[in-house]
Amino acid sequence: MKSIRFRFLVAALAVMLGAAIAKSQTADTTPPPPRHGHEFGMEGRMMGFYAKYLDVTDAQRAQMKEVVHKEHATMKPLMLQVRQLDQQLKQYEEGTYDEVKVQALVAQQAQTLVQLKVQQTRIHNELYQLLTPDQQTKLKEFEANRAARMQQHMHSQPASAPQE
């Protein structure tokens, strides 16, 4: 169960950080190229949803873009390091297993994930501070409802397997 939670945390972190990196790579003078599949960034599905749901102003949106762009230089190297460590770990999944080397790589990755989470929390705080008190309340309510749905989903019993 702990492994599933950790994987979920890492996946959620990757999505959030991917959104920050994707947004910081778009140029303000030219429109972003059309994207296929999942979109991230301020115009992406999640950030777009939050912006629409919270009814952020154009000024708030511009400030948020500025924060994300400013943090790109900090976040990108950490994301690349996590990806490289994942690739290095993959060789031990598919090849000869060396527990000492795997533990060293996982320890290094854990440190990188800690740094990522610290940066992510700081960025989220900066973005949160740009919201009005009403928007902050609305966001808190949305996140509480989402957490309750996730908790309910995590504790729901799986459907029983068909009997033969």
C-alpha positions, 0 to 999 in steps of 0.5 A, a space after each residue: 500500500 505504501 508503494 502505491 501511495 509513493 507512486 501516486 505522490 511521484 506521479 502527482 509531483 511529476 504532473 505538477 512540475 511538468 506543468 511548471 516546466 512546460 509553461 516556463 518554456 513557452 514564449 510570451 511573444 508567440 502563441 504556443 504551438 498546438 499540442 497533442 494529448 495532455 496539456 500542461 502549463 497556464 493554458 493547460 487543462 489543469 492550470 486552465 481549469 483552476 484559473 477558470 474555476 477560481 475566476 482569476 483576473 488577467 493580471 493574476 494570470 500574468 503574475 502566475 506566469 511570471 512566477 512559473 517562468 522565474 522558477 523554471 531554472 530551478 525546477 528543470 535540473 531537478 526534474 532532469 536528475 529524477 529522470 536520469 536516476 529513474 533511467 539508471 534504476 531501470 538497468 537494475 530492474 532489467 539486468 543484473 541486480 546490485 542492491 548496494 548500487 540500487 540503494 545508493 541511487 534511491 537515496 540520491 533520488 530521495 534527496 532530489 525528490 525532497 528538493 523538488 517538493 520544497 521548491 514545489 511547495 514554495 512555488 505553490 505558496 507564491 501562487 496561492 498568495 496571488 489569489 484573493 481571500 475569496 479565491 483562496 477559500 474556494 480553492 481550499 474547499 475544492 481541494 478538501 472535496 477532492 481529497 475526500 473523494 480520493 480518500 473514499 476511492 482509496 478505501 472502497 472495496 474492489 469488485 469481486 472477481 467473476 466466479 467460474 
